[in-house]
Amino acid sequence: MKTEQPILITSVTAVANTAKNLFINFTGAICAANTKALGVSADDTLLGEQLPVTANGIAIVKAGANISQGAKISSDASGQAVTFTTGDYNGYALDSAATGELVRVLLV
């Protein structure tokens, strides 16, 4: 079982129904590809509700592609973790993961 170690959890108003374990931007939306995240959604949240976001620490994120341990991580267009190629990165993978699996990410 993978564990997370949140150091700071904050909240933003969800601008859409949001699933747990996705990168969230500063306005409360799921991150677009290669954009800087406020953090990772810590729970499923409905539109207009307060969305808990792990902003610092180790968070668990759904992988949008295969990821190698130690890789820099960014967001894909669905808020899932992918290996950084361009834009902003959001942390480092602490595990390897296949598409659709959960990966621990040390947030930066």
TATASUL-V933670 format. One record per residue. N is the residue number from 1. RES is the residue in one small letter. OMEGA is omega as a letter, one per 40 degrees, with the letter a starting at -180 (NA if undefined). Layout:
N|RES|OMEGA ; N|RES|OMEGA
This chain:
1|m|i ; 2|k|i ; 3|t|i ; 4|e|i ; 5|q|i ; 6|p|i ; 7|i|i ; 8|l|i ; 9|i|i ; 10|t|i ; 11|s|i ; 12|v|i ; 13|t|i ; 14|a|i ; 15|v|i ; 16|a|i ; 17|n|a ; 18|t|i ; 19|a|i ; 20|k|i ; 21|n|i ; 22|l|i ; 23|f|a ; 24|i|i ; 25|n|a ; 26|f|a ; 27|t|i ; 28|g|i ; 29|a|i ; 30|i|a ; 31|c|i ; 32|a|a ; 33|a|i ; 34|n|i ; 35|t|i ; 36|k|a ; 37|a|i ; 38|l|i ; 39|g|a ; 40|v|i ; 41|s|a ; 42|a|i ; 43|d|i ; 44|d|a ; 45|t|i ; 46|l|i ; 47|l|i ; 48|g|i ; 49|e|i ; 50|q|a ; 51|l|i ; 52|p|a ; 53|v|i ; 54|t|a ; 55|a|a ; 56|n|i ; 57|g|i ; 58|i|a ; 59|a|i ; 60|i|a ; 61|v|i ; 62|k|a ; 63|a|i ; 64|g|i ; 65|a|i ; 66|n|a ; 67|i|i ; 68|s|i ; 69|q|i ; 70|g|a ; 71|a|i ; 72|k|a ; 73|i|i ; 74|s|a ; 75|s|i ; 76|d|a ; 77|a|i ; 78|s|a ; 79|g|i ; 80|q|a ; 81|a|i ; 82|v|i ; 83|t|a ; 84|f|i ; 85|t|a ; 86|t|i ; 87|g|a ; 88|d|i ; 89|y|a ; 90|n|i ; 91|g|a ; 92|y|i ; 93|a|i ; 94|l|i ; 95|d|i ; 96|s|i ; 97|a|i ; 98|a|i ; 99|t|i ; 100|g|i ; 101|e|i ; 102|l|a ; 103|v|i ; 104|r|a ; 105|v|i ; 106|l|a ; 107|l|i ; 108|v|NA
